[in-house]
């Protein structure tokens, strides 16, 4: 059974820092991995989708990497801003399934 | 722009009442999902559909039902609402790229 873990559960940093959020999964047979952002009281917003054949994806200040063999993905946020404060979730789609398996998220607080 | 919309956004109901949460997507996606999100449990899959007339149970399907009569809509029905079903409900959909898109959520309170 695929399990997804995100560490740390919470992270607090001053504005301007570069930071890395971690996501690990137990089964490397995945179709893709997706990173989401969730603001309080809101839905999940898709940030980056990495297909199993890809190593990384970039969008603005965000860069996500994927290492299937080690069961890990990282979300790198450059020059963090207070507006980046949110909960970040990763999810993997196991091969052969349309359903995603979600991690429990990392709650990020960026202080001015 | 294509989108996925949920209604109502907030609902208060009484124990035993039937409640239906609507989900409508304009992405023309075949795959649609209903999740509930609770503190301490994260996102849990309730029901999902891979196309018209197809419905499947997720990990927490007891007390819930869905129907898929067209591509755009997947309504979620609580047959007899219970206090344990107080939660935030999210509808989501995916297309050929596999990217999952979520609605804004429906907050349901059962008194």
gemmi code that builds the backbone of each chain (N, CA, C; Angstrom):
import gemmi

chains = {
    "A": [
        ("UNK", (0.840, -1.186, 0.000), (0.000, 0.000, 0.000), (0.880, 1.243, 0.000)),
        ("UNK", (0.604, 2.145, -0.927), (1.400, 3.366, -1.034), (1.142, 4.286, 0.156)),
        ("UNK", (2.198, 4.793, 0.749), (2.091, 5.763, 1.827), (2.969, 6.965, 1.501)),
        ("UNK", (2.459, 8.144, 1.832), (3.172, 9.385, 1.533), (3.383, 10.148, 2.835)),
        ("UNK", (4.629, 10.567, 3.057), (4.997, 11.255, 4.297), (5.619, 12.606, 3.969)),
        ("UNK", (5.238, 13.619, 4.724), (5.832, 14.943, 4.545), (6.448, 15.403, 5.868)),
        ("UNK", (7.706, 15.776, 5.746), (8.453, 16.256, 6.910), (9.180, 17.543, 6.521)),
        ("UNK", (9.128, 18.624, 7.361), (8.469, 18.651, 8.667), (6.973, 18.911, 8.536)),
        ("UNK", (6.253, 18.742, 9.631), (4.826, 19.036, 9.627), (4.581, 20.543, 9.623)),
        ("UNK", (5.513, 21.288, 10.191), (5.394, 22.745, 10.230), (6.776, 23.355, 10.113)),
        ("UNK", (6.824, 24.536, 9.498), (8.103, 25.206, 9.260), (7.878, 26.707, 9.333)),
        ("UNK", (8.755, 27.388, 10.072), (8.656, 28.835, 10.196), (9.987, 29.449, 9.793)),
        ("UNK", (9.981, 30.384, 8.839), (11.219, 30.979, 8.339), (11.025, 32.486, 8.177)),
        ("UNK", (12.131, 33.247, 8.222), (12.021, 34.685, 7.923), (11.957, 34.910, 6.419)),
        ("UNK", (11.357, 35.987, 6.049), (11.227, 36.351, 4.633), (12.595, 36.389, 3.956)),
        ("UNK", (12.650, 35.912, 2.724), (13.870, 35.964, 1.939), (14.650, 34.664, 1.909)),
        ("UNK", (14.342, 33.776, 2.858), (15.077, 32.508, 2.888), (14.659, 31.587, 1.753)),
        ("UNK", (15.629, 30.801, 1.298), (15.324, 29.698, 0.387), (14.997, 28.482, 1.254)),
        ("UNK", (13.995, 27.714, 0.860), (13.620, 26.593, 1.716), (13.232, 25.376, 0.884)),
        ("UNK", (13.285, 24.224, 1.562), (12.982, 22.947, 0.910), (11.948, 22.192, 1.729)),
        ("UNK", (10.909, 21.757, 1.049), (9.902, 20.903, 1.662), (10.090, 19.490, 1.114)),
        ("UNK", (9.938, 18.507, 1.991), (10.208, 17.131, 1.619), (8.953, 16.277, 1.545)),
        ("UNK", (8.973, 15.341, 0.615), (7.888, 14.392, 0.431), (8.523, 13.040, 0.121)),
        ("UNK", (8.121, 12.010, 0.860), (8.639, 10.672, 0.579), (7.475, 9.701, 0.393)),
        ("UNK", (7.675, 8.717, -0.457), (6.639, 7.731, -0.739), (7.251, 6.342, -0.747)),
        ("UNK", (6.431, 5.340, -0.435), (6.972, 4.009, -0.161), (7.092, 3.126, -1.398)),
        ("UNK", (6.313, 3.389, -2.433), (6.325, 2.549, -3.636), (6.723, 3.398, -4.833)),
        ("UNK", (7.789, 3.012, -5.503), (8.305, 3.832, -6.606), (7.501, 3.683, -7.899)),
        ("UNK", (6.550, 2.758, -7.933), (5.728, 2.561, -9.137), (4.621, 3.610, -9.166)),
        ("UNK", (5.000, 4.806, -9.611), (4.030, 5.891, -9.656), (3.867, 6.391, -11.075)),
        ("UNK", (2.702, 6.970, -11.339), (2.392, 7.579, -12.636), (2.845, 9.036, -12.649)),
        ("UNK", (2.598, 9.738, -11.552), (3.064, 11.115, -11.419), (3.046, 11.539, -9.962)),
        ("UNK", (3.587, 12.723, -9.691), (3.565, 13.315, -8.361), (3.157, 14.771, -8.520)),
        ("UNK", (2.313, 15.233, -7.619), (1.786, 16.585, -7.740), (1.954, 17.317, -6.412)),
        ("UNK", (2.343, 18.588, -6.489), (2.424, 19.457, -5.318), (1.259, 20.447, -5.356)),
        ("UNK", (0.679, 20.645, -4.164), (-0.453, 21.556, -4.021), (-0.162, 22.565, -2.918)),
        ("UNK", (-0.882, 23.664, -2.986), (-0.879, 24.662, -1.927), (-2.316, 24.824, -1.450)),
        ("UNK", (-2.482, 24.940, -0.120), (-3.807, 25.186, 0.420), (-3.752, 26.337, 1.417)),
        ("UNK", (-4.500, 27.388, 1.136), (-4.639, 28.506, 2.066), (-5.806, 28.207, 3.004)),
        ("UNK", (-5.785, 28.779, 4.206), (-6.851, 28.497, 5.188), (-8.233, 28.767, 4.611)),
        ("UNK", (-9.126, 27.810, 4.750), (-10.499, 27.967, 4.295), (-10.678, 27.878, 2.790)),
        ("UNK", (-9.637, 27.476, 2.100), (-9.698, 27.418, 0.635), (-9.470, 26.004, 0.126)),
        ("UNK", (-9.675, 25.843, -1.176), (-9.386, 24.570, -1.801), (-7.901, 24.407, -2.083)),
        ("UNK", (-7.535, 23.280, -2.670), (-6.142, 23.013, -3.012), (-5.858, 23.566, -4.401)),
        ("UNK", (-4.751, 24.260, -4.514), (-4.311, 24.805, -5.794), (-3.116, 24.004, -6.284)),
        ("UNK", (-3.202, 23.528, -7.518), (-2.099, 22.761, -8.088), (-0.917, 23.685, -8.366)),
        ("UNK", (0.264, 23.281, -7.883), (1.483, 24.052, -8.105), (2.321, 23.463, -9.231)),
        ("UNK", (2.628, 22.183, -9.103), (3.501, 21.523, -10.069), (3.096, 20.062, -10.198)),
        ("UNK", (3.165, 19.569, -11.416), (2.920, 18.154, -11.698), (4.173, 17.593, -12.337)),
        ("UNK", (4.708, 16.512, -11.776), (5.895, 15.864, -12.342), (5.488, 14.473, -12.800)),
        ("UNK", (5.631, 14.213, -14.095), (5.348, 12.884, -14.603), (6.479, 11.941, -14.202)),
        ("UNK", (6.218, 10.650, -14.201), (7.196, 9.679, -13.712), (8.490, 9.686, -14.529)),
        ("UNK", (8.402, 10.118, -15.790), (9.585, 10.142, -16.650), (10.427, 11.407, -16.469)),
        ("UNK", (9.926, 12.353, -15.675), (10.614, 13.629, -15.490), (11.392, 13.637, -14.171)),
        ("UNK", (12.405, 14.511, -14.115), (13.196, 14.650, -12.895), (12.814, 15.892, -12.115)),
        ("UNK", (12.341, 16.930, -12.825), (11.969, 18.157, -12.130), (11.032, 19.000, -12.979)),
        ("UNK", (10.373, 19.933, -12.283), (9.511, 20.906, -12.931), (9.716, 22.236, -12.215)),
        ("UNK", (9.604, 23.318, -12.984), (9.820, 24.649, -12.418), (8.662, 25.559, -12.786)),
        ("UNK", (8.288, 26.405, -11.828), (7.290, 27.443, -12.077), (7.650, 28.640, -11.215)),
        ("UNK", (8.163, 29.676, -11.858), (8.542, 30.871, -11.112), (9.604, 30.569, -10.067)),
        ("UNK", (9.297, 30.886, -8.806), (10.248, 30.642, -7.708), (10.175, 29.208, -7.167)),
        ("UNK", (9.348, 28.398, -7.756), (9.172, 27.029, -7.284), (9.879, 26.042, -8.202)),
        ("UNK", (10.534, 25.064, -7.572), (11.156, 23.983, -8.332), (10.890, 22.689, -7.582)),
        ("UNK", (10.330, 21.715, -8.282), (10.068, 20.422, -7.667), (10.912, 19.370, -8.359)),
        ("UNK", (11.514, 18.499, -7.563), (12.310, 17.411, -8.114), (11.675, 16.080, -7.741)),
        ("UNK", (12.005, 15.069, -8.526), (11.477, 13.725, -8.284), (12.587, 12.703, -8.440)),
        ("UNK", (12.777, 11.867, -7.420), (13.706, 10.749, -7.487), (12.906, 9.495, -7.145)),
        ("UNK", (12.438, 8.805, -8.169), (11.582, 7.640, -7.933), (12.319, 6.519, -7.210)),
        ("UNK", (13.575, 6.317, -7.568), (14.317, 5.186, -6.999), (14.452, 5.294, -5.486)),
        ("UNK", (14.567, 6.529, -4.987), (14.677, 6.711, -3.540), (13.336, 7.059, -2.903)),
        ("UNK", (12.298, 7.211, -3.730), (10.974, 7.520, -3.205), (10.887, 8.903, -2.592)),
        ("UNK", (11.493, 9.901, -3.255), (11.525, 11.235, -2.679), (11.208, 12.314, -3.712)),
        ("UNK", (10.579, 13.371, -3.207), (10.407, 14.593, -3.986), (10.672, 15.770, -3.059)),
        ("UNK", (11.224, 16.827, -3.618), (11.429, 18.040, -2.850), (10.799, 19.216, -3.590)),
        ("UNK", (10.255, 20.134, -2.816), (9.742, 21.389, -3.357), (10.639, 22.494, -2.826)),
        ("UNK", (11.335, 23.155, -3.747), (12.250, 24.236, -3.402), (11.550, 25.564, -3.661)),
        ("UNK", (11.539, 26.419, -2.638), (10.945, 27.748, -2.778), (12.068, 28.767, -2.604)),
        ("UNK", (12.317, 29.531, -3.634), (13.385, 30.535, -3.587), (12.854, 31.866, -3.078)),
        ("UNK", (13.691, 32.535, -2.304), (13.392, 33.889, -1.823), (11.973, 33.978, -1.274)),
        ("UNK", (11.720, 33.244, -0.204), (10.363, 33.121, 0.328), (9.767, 34.483, 0.709)),
        ("UNK", (8.432, 34.559, 0.581), (7.691, 35.782, 0.874), (6.554, 35.453, 1.837)),
        ("UNK", (6.065, 36.438, 2.588), (4.934, 36.176, 3.488), (3.728, 35.570, 2.760)),
        ("UNK", (3.547, 35.929, 1.502), (2.443, 35.378, 0.723), (2.590, 33.899, 0.411)),
        ("UNK", (3.770, 33.340, 0.680), (3.975, 31.901, 0.493), (3.443, 31.100, 1.680)),
        ("UNK", (3.055, 31.775, 2.746), (2.533, 31.089, 3.930), (1.262, 30.330, 3.562)),
        ("UNK", (1.272, 29.043, 3.803), (0.163, 28.155, 3.434), (0.558, 26.740, 3.844)),
        ("UNK", (-0.347, 25.807, 3.617), (-0.013, 24.388, 3.780), (0.284, 23.805, 2.411)),
        ("UNK", (1.386, 23.076, 2.333), (1.819, 22.466, 1.069), (1.654, 20.946, 1.164)),
        ("UNK", (0.953, 20.387, 0.205), (0.713, 18.947, 0.179), (1.301, 18.339, -1.083)),
        ("UNK", (1.835, 17.154, -0.942), (2.228, 16.392, -2.126), (1.318, 15.172, -2.227)),
        ("UNK", (1.182, 14.689, -3.433), (0.334, 13.525, -3.685), (0.936, 12.724, -4.831)),
        ("UNK", (0.870, 11.410, -4.733), (1.355, 10.553, -5.803), (0.199, 9.760, -6.379)),
        ("UNK", (0.298, 9.485, -7.680), (-0.663, 8.614, -8.327), (0.024, 7.291, -8.612)),
        ("UNK", (-0.387, 6.233, -7.912), (0.225, 4.918, -8.175), (-0.086, 4.466, -9.599)),
        ("UNK", (0.839, 3.728, -10.177), (0.612, 3.222, -11.536), (-0.613, 2.315, -11.553)),
        ("UNK", (-1.426, 2.492, -12.591), (-2.614, 1.659, -12.736), (-3.838, 2.204, -12.029)),
        ("UNK", (-3.679, 3.358, -11.340), (-4.802, 3.923, -10.611), (-4.976, 5.389, -10.987)),
        ("UNK", (-6.216, 5.857, -10.924), (-6.481, 7.270, -11.126), (-6.513, 8.024, -9.798)),
        ("UNK", (-6.563, 7.296, -8.685), (-6.695, 7.942, -7.383), (-5.328, 8.370, -6.859)),
        ("UNK", (-5.278, 9.550, -6.281), (-4.037, 10.030, -5.673), (-3.953, 9.637, -4.206)),
        ("UNK", (-2.735, 9.467, -3.738), (-2.474, 9.250, -2.319), (-1.791, 10.504, -1.793)),
        ("UNK", (-2.403, 11.120, -0.784), (-1.923, 12.406, -0.287), (-1.056, 12.252, 0.953)),
        ("UNK", (-0.081, 13.158, 1.079), (0.621, 13.337, 2.331), (-0.218, 14.215, 3.237)),
        ("UNK", (0.225, 14.386, 4.485), (-0.542, 15.167, 5.453), (-0.159, 16.641, 5.442)),
        ("UNK", (0.852, 17.007, 4.662), (1.143, 18.415, 4.457), (2.211, 18.986, 5.361)),
        ("UNK", (2.800, 20.095, 4.894), (3.720, 20.907, 5.682), (3.124, 22.300, 5.767)),
        ("UNK", (2.926, 22.773, 7.009), (2.374, 24.114, 7.213), (3.529, 25.097, 7.277)),
        ("UNK", (3.577, 26.010, 6.312), (4.679, 26.965, 6.194), (4.238, 28.350, 6.633)),
        ("UNK", (5.072, 28.974, 7.464), (4.844, 30.361, 7.866), (6.087, 31.161, 7.524)),
        ("UNK", (5.933, 32.181, 6.707), (7.035, 33.068, 6.340), (6.784, 34.413, 7.004)),
        ("UNK", (7.682, 34.808, 7.880), (7.501, 36.044, 8.645), (8.176, 37.217, 7.954)),
        ("UNK", (7.520, 38.398, 7.996), (8.118, 39.593, 7.364), (9.368, 40.026, 8.106)),
    ],
    "B": [
        ("UNK", (-12.325, 30.712, -18.718), (-11.436, 29.665, -18.241), (-12.247, 28.498, -17.684)),
        ("UNK", (-11.726, 27.297, -17.947), (-12.370, 26.128, -17.373), (-12.220, 26.156, -15.858)),
        ("UNK", (-13.194, 25.563, -15.168), (-13.151, 25.591, -13.717), (-13.997, 24.468, -13.156)),
        ("UNK", (-13.911, 24.349, -11.822), (-14.720, 23.380, -11.106), (-15.399, 24.126, -9.961)),
        ("UNK", (-16.706, 24.071, -9.888), (-17.455, 24.841, -8.899), (-18.281, 23.925, -8.015)),
        ("UNK", (-18.357, 24.303, -6.748), (-19.116, 23.541, -5.774), (-20.196, 24.428, -5.158)),
        ("UNK", (-21.331, 23.818, -4.851), (-22.381, 24.545, -4.151), (-23.200, 23.581, -3.300)),
        ("UNK", (-23.724, 24.063, -2.129), (-23.423, 25.371, -1.573), (-22.027, 25.419, -0.981)),
        ("UNK", (-21.492, 26.581, -0.718), (-20.183, 26.703, -0.092), (-20.277, 26.457, 1.407)),
        ("UNK", (-21.409, 26.782, 1.983), (-21.638, 26.546, 3.410), (-23.054, 26.013, 3.581)),
        ("UNK", (-23.183, 25.005, 4.456), (-24.492, 24.403, 4.679), (-24.576, 23.943, 6.122)),
        ("UNK", (-25.681, 24.300, 6.780), (-25.976, 23.784, 8.113), (-27.251, 22.971, 8.010)),
        ("UNK", (-27.219, 21.764, 8.525), (-28.383, 20.912, 8.452), (-28.558, 20.166, 9.770)),
        ("UNK", (-29.648, 19.432, 9.870), (-29.932, 18.681, 11.091), (-29.714, 17.191, 10.870)),
        ("UNK", (-29.416, 16.507, 11.928), (-29.229, 15.061, 11.879), (-30.440, 14.395, 11.247)),
        ("UNK", (-30.177, 13.471, 10.320), (-31.240, 12.708, 9.688), (-31.718, 13.264, 8.367)),
        ("UNK", (-31.383, 14.496, 8.064), (-31.830, 15.110, 6.804), (-30.949, 14.625, 5.652)),
        ("UNK", (-31.552, 14.615, 4.471), (-30.786, 14.321, 3.267), (-30.164, 15.611, 2.733)),
        ("UNK", (-28.902, 15.524, 2.355), (-28.180, 16.697, 1.857), (-27.491, 16.331, 0.539)),
        ("UNK", (-27.552, 17.233, -0.410), (-26.821, 17.025, -1.672), (-25.878, 18.184, -1.913)),
        ("UNK", (-24.621, 17.846, -2.158), (-23.595, 18.837, -2.511), (-23.327, 18.712, -4.010)),
        ("UNK", (-23.368, 19.850, -4.679), (-23.203, 19.843, -6.134), (-21.758, 20.103, -6.519)),
        ("UNK", (-21.345, 19.482, -7.615), (-20.024, 19.702, -8.196), (-20.169, 19.765, -9.711)),
        ("UNK", (-19.672, 20.826, -10.307), (-19.791, 21.039, -11.749), (-18.441, 21.467, -12.300)),
        ("UNK", (-17.948, 20.736, -13.314), (-16.659, 21.104, -13.913), (-16.827, 21.350, -15.410)),
        ("UNK", (-16.085, 22.338, -15.861), (-16.146, 22.706, -17.284), (-14.861, 22.325, -18.004)),
        ("UNK", (-14.049, 21.445, -17.380), (-12.811, 20.977, -18.016), (-13.076, 19.874, -19.031)),
        ("UNK", (-14.292, 19.291, -19.003), (-14.608, 18.109, -19.807), (-13.765, 16.898, -19.384)),
        ("UNK", (-13.474, 16.829, -18.088), (-12.693, 15.726, -17.543), (-13.560, 14.493, -17.342)),
        ("UNK", (-12.980, 13.331, -17.609), (-13.708, 12.082, -17.376), (-13.719, 11.701, -15.899)),
        ("UNK", (-12.609, 11.970, -15.206), (-12.439, 11.487, -13.838), (-12.826, 12.565, -12.830)),
        ("UNK", (-13.721, 12.215, -11.905), (-14.140, 13.143, -10.863), (-14.110, 12.442, -9.513)),
        ("UNK", (-13.829, 13.218, -8.469), (-13.597, 12.671, -7.139), (-14.274, 13.549, -6.087)),
        ("UNK", (-14.693, 12.902, -4.996), (-15.132, 13.622, -3.812), (-14.234, 13.222, -2.636)),
        ("UNK", (-13.720, 14.240, -1.933), (-12.906, 14.049, -0.745), (-13.564, 14.782, 0.424)),
        ("UNK", (-13.242, 14.318, 1.617), (-13.537, 15.103, 2.803), (-12.218, 15.380, 3.525)),
        ("UNK", (-12.155, 16.550, 4.161), (-10.931, 16.937, 4.840), (-11.258, 17.271, 6.281)),
        ("UNK", (-10.596, 16.567, 7.183), (-10.804, 16.759, 8.610), (-9.463, 16.872, 9.299)),
        ("UNK", (-9.430, 17.685, 10.367), (-8.196, 17.805, 11.149), (-7.788, 16.450, 11.664)),
        ("UNK", (-6.524, 16.128, 11.487), (-6.014, 14.868, 11.981), (-6.175, 13.697, 11.029)),
        ("UNK", (-6.964, 13.895, 9.976), (-7.183, 12.808, 9.012), (-6.740, 13.176, 7.597)),
        ("UNK", (-6.477, 14.424, 7.360), (-6.092, 14.824, 6.014), (-7.243, 14.663, 5.036)),
        ("UNK", (-6.897, 14.409, 3.791), (-7.886, 14.227, 2.734), (-8.229, 12.757, 2.595)),
        ("UNK", (-9.508, 12.438, 2.621), (-9.955, 11.060, 2.475), (-10.943, 10.963, 1.317)),
        ("UNK", (-10.764, 9.950, 0.502), (-11.569, 9.775, -0.702), (-12.902, 9.131, -0.353)),
        ("UNK", (-13.995, 9.751, -0.816), (-15.334, 9.257, -0.519), (-15.870, 8.403, -1.671)),
        ("UNK", (-15.975, 9.000, -2.841), (-16.430, 8.320, -4.062), (-15.688, 8.904, -5.244)),
        ("UNK", (-15.662, 8.155, -6.339), (-15.055, 8.677, -7.543), (-15.725, 8.075, -8.765)),
        ("UNK", (-15.513, 8.719, -9.912), (-16.150, 8.290, -11.156), (-15.158, 8.462, -12.299)),
        ("UNK", (-15.098, 7.449, -13.177), (-14.203, 7.513, -14.331), (-14.944, 7.903, -15.607)),
        ("UNK", (-16.246, 8.151, -15.497), (-17.012, 8.553, -16.660), (-18.500, 8.427, -16.403)),
        ("UNK", (-19.288, 8.798, -17.397), (-20.748, 8.765, -17.262), (-21.212, 7.354, -16.901)),
        ("UNK", (-22.089, 7.292, -15.938), (-22.688, 6.048, -15.424), (-21.713, 5.193, -14.623)),
        ("UNK", (-20.499, 5.658, -14.406), (-19.521, 4.929, -13.600), (-19.350, 5.588, -12.243)),
        ("UNK", (-19.491, 4.819, -11.162), (-19.226, 5.325, -9.813), (-18.525, 4.231, -9.016)),
        ("UNK", (-17.650, 4.656, -8.104), (-16.862, 3.726, -7.301), (-16.743, 4.242, -5.874)),
        ("UNK", (-16.641, 3.296, -4.928), (-16.494, 3.681, -3.528), (-15.036, 3.957, -3.192)),
        ("UNK", (-14.858, 4.983, -2.377), (-13.538, 5.271, -1.848), (-13.380, 4.677, -0.468)),
        ("UNK", (-12.451, 5.233, 0.306), (-12.132, 4.651, 1.608), (-13.141, 4.984, 2.702)),
        ("UNK", (-13.968, 6.038, 2.516), (-14.932, 6.420, 3.554), (-16.304, 6.655, 2.921)),
        ("UNK", (-16.838, 5.672, 2.221), (-18.048, 5.844, 1.433), (-19.350, 5.609, 2.193)),
        ("UNK", (-19.296, 5.005, 3.379), (-20.532, 4.699, 4.109), (-21.315, 5.969, 4.408)),
        ("UNK", (-22.615, 5.961, 4.044), (-23.472, 7.104, 4.311), (-23.505, 8.130, 3.196)),
        ("UNK", (-22.747, 7.867, 2.127), (-22.666, 8.768, 0.986), (-23.003, 8.025, -0.311)),
        ("UNK", (-23.534, 8.759, -1.277), (-23.735, 8.196, -2.606), (-23.484, 9.271, -3.647)),
        ("UNK", (-23.153, 8.835, -4.868), (-22.960, 9.745, -5.994), (-23.643, 9.157, -7.217)),
        ("UNK", (-23.899, 10.018, -8.182), (-24.416, 9.579, -9.472), (-23.742, 10.402, -10.558)),
        ("UNK", (-23.552, 9.789, -11.733), (-22.886, 10.507, -12.837), (-23.732, 10.325, -14.101)),
        ("UNK", (-24.578, 11.309, -14.348), (-25.473, 11.239, -15.505), (-24.927, 12.009, -16.701)),
        ("UNK", (-23.900, 12.839, -16.469), (-23.244, 13.547, -17.566), (-21.780, 13.772, -17.187)),
        ("UNK", (-21.012, 14.300, -18.120), (-19.584, 14.482, -17.877), (-19.310, 15.560, -16.850)),
        ("UNK", (-20.133, 16.601, -16.813), (-19.830, 17.802, -16.046), (-20.128, 17.710, -14.549)),
        ("UNK", (-21.065, 16.838, -14.162), (-21.573, 16.903, -12.775), (-21.390, 15.601, -12.006)),
        ("UNK", (-21.028, 15.727, -10.744), (-20.968, 14.588, -9.840), (-21.515, 15.033, -8.483)),
        ("UNK", (-22.828, 14.991, -8.285), (-23.396, 15.388, -6.991), (-23.134, 14.336, -5.929)),
        ("UNK", (-22.870, 14.807, -4.721), (-22.651, 13.935, -3.564), (-23.849, 14.041, -2.641)),
        ("UNK", (-24.471, 12.899, -2.307), (-25.653, 12.887, -1.446), (-25.355, 12.195, -0.133)),
        ("UNK", (-25.712, 12.862, 0.957), (-25.695, 12.255, 2.267), (-27.126, 11.810, 2.554)),
        ("UNK", (-27.338, 10.510, 2.617), (-28.696, 9.979, 2.692), (-29.403, 10.402, 3.970)),
        ("UNK", (-28.710, 10.334, 5.080), (-29.257, 10.702, 6.385), (-28.101, 11.286, 7.196)),
        ("UNK", (-28.003, 12.600, 7.178), (-26.820, 13.256, 7.728), (-26.589, 12.918, 9.201)),
        ("UNK", (-25.330, 12.702, 9.534), (-24.917, 12.408, 10.912), (-23.879, 13.433, 11.340)),
        ("UNK", (-23.748, 13.645, 12.650), (-22.794, 14.645, 13.151), (-21.373, 14.317, 12.729)),
        ("UNK", (-21.079, 13.030, 12.550), (-19.741, 12.607, 12.120), (-19.435, 13.038, 10.682)),
        ("UNK", (-20.439, 13.488, 9.967), (-20.247, 13.937, 8.598), (-20.022, 15.456, 8.504)),
        ("UNK", (-19.954, 16.113, 9.640), (-19.534, 17.509, 9.672), (-18.092, 17.574, 9.185)),
        ("UNK", (-17.860, 18.326, 8.113), (-16.541, 18.307, 7.484), (-16.504, 19.351, 6.376)),
        ("UNK", (-15.342, 19.457, 5.754), (-15.210, 20.231, 4.522), (-15.084, 19.230, 3.380)),
        ("UNK", (-15.915, 19.407, 2.369), (-15.960, 18.475, 1.244), (-15.385, 19.138, -0.002)),
        ("UNK", (-14.489, 18.408, -0.667), (-13.867, 18.911, -1.880), (-14.165, 17.996, -3.051)),
        ("UNK", (-14.535, 18.616, -4.151), (-14.686, 17.916, -5.411), (-13.431, 18.186, -6.244)),
        ("UNK", (-13.025, 17.207, -7.046), (-11.830, 17.362, -7.871), (-12.011, 16.599, -9.177)),
        ("UNK", (-11.203, 16.949, -10.167), (-11.288, 16.244, -11.444), (-9.919, 16.191, -12.107)),
        ("UNK", (-9.722, 15.170, -12.941), (-8.490, 15.054, -13.733), (-8.845, 14.703, -15.168)),
        ("UNK", (-7.975, 15.131, -16.055), (-8.113, 14.803, -17.460), (-6.951, 13.956, -17.928)),
        ("UNK", (-6.614, 14.082, -19.188), (-5.587, 13.226, -19.783), (-4.178, 13.469, -19.239)),
        ("UNK", (-3.882, 14.668, -18.778), (-2.540, 14.950, -18.259), (-2.324, 14.331, -16.889)),
        ("UNK", (-3.405, 13.974, -16.205), (-3.289, 13.447, -14.860), (-3.237, 14.496, -13.775)),
        ("UNK", (-3.283, 15.765, -14.153), (-3.235, 16.823, -13.147), (-4.597, 16.952, -12.485)),
        ("UNK", (-4.594, 16.991, -11.148), (-5.830, 17.043, -10.370), (-6.157, 18.489, -10.036)),
        ("UNK", (-7.394, 18.892, -10.300), (-7.869, 20.232, -9.991), (-9.005, 20.145, -8.977)),
        ("UNK", (-8.969, 21.050, -7.985), (-9.953, 21.027, -6.912), (-10.917, 22.200, -7.005)),
        ("UNK", (-12.126, 21.968, -6.484), (-13.046, 23.065, -6.244), (-12.693, 23.766, -4.943)),
        ("UNK", (-13.461, 24.815, -4.601), (-13.178, 25.630, -3.428), (-13.669, 25.003, -2.128)),
        ("UNK", (-14.461, 23.959, -2.227), (-14.902, 23.273, -1.022), (-16.296, 23.660, -0.577)),
        ("UNK", (-16.935, 22.726, 0.124), (-18.249, 22.968, 0.735), (-18.142, 22.598, 2.206)),
        ("UNK", (-18.395, 23.578, 3.070), (-18.303, 23.335, 4.514), (-19.672, 22.932, 5.023)),
        ("UNK", (-19.786, 21.708, 5.528), (-21.063, 21.168, 5.997), (-21.028, 20.989, 7.506)),
        ("UNK", (-22.042, 21.515, 8.173), (-22.210, 21.336, 9.612), (-23.507, 20.592, 9.851)),
        ("UNK", (-23.432, 19.477, 10.578), (-24.616, 18.690, 10.902), (-24.877, 18.809, 12.406)),
        ("UNK", (-26.016, 19.399, 12.754), (-26.337, 19.636, 14.171), (-27.251, 18.555, 14.739)),
    ],
}
model = gemmi.Model(1)
for chain_id, residues in chains.items():
    chain = gemmi.Chain(chain_id)
    for i, (resn, *xyz) in enumerate(residues, 1):
        res = gemmi.Residue()
        res.name, res.seqid = resn, gemmi.SeqId(i, " ")
        for name, pos in zip(("N", "CA", "C"), xyz):
            atom = gemmi.Atom()
            atom.name, atom.element = name, gemmi.Element(name[0])
            atom.pos, atom.b_iso = gemmi.Position(*pos), 0.0
            res.add_atom(atom)
        chain.add_residue(res)
    model.add_chain(chain)
structure = gemmi.Structure()
structure.add_model(model)
structure.setup_entities()
